Amino acid sequence: MQQKSLAVSGFEKYRKKTRKEIFLEEMNQLIPWQALTEVIEPHYPNPQRHPLGIKRMLGIDCLQHGFALSDAEL
């Protein structure tokens, strides 16, 4: 019999949110992602080279600049 983890037991709902999670939640409330993606989409390079998508790349860029992270740290 395997031991159950705390995540399975429902204990995960009591954990503290990280600074990054809080930052991204605030960004989702403040930034009109759909409007930005519509403006950027005509200028976005070949989507086959960047499979993450425009919205995710914008979020990564905001996170990178908000926390002064390098590409490797993301």
Steps between C-alpha positions, in 0.01 A plus 500: 500500500634842405500794737262781403651842449366817661389627159261206460350548844386857427766668713621695194220755534666633819835578345621857465504652152840585360596853397494392137148359529377820664675709235344301215152520655533879525625515141198299381270751669680810368606415144253454212677192357257451210542858375879475523513171313286643221742793461814284511378207289562658155863567600564171682762281331431157357280313756672169419824643642325627816245234601422661839265758355475874531311516830741269682803683358356832623449353846854365506635838391304682773621251760857536380496880519298512823748283690820589305551137396724366230375260232657208683331593829158487339 
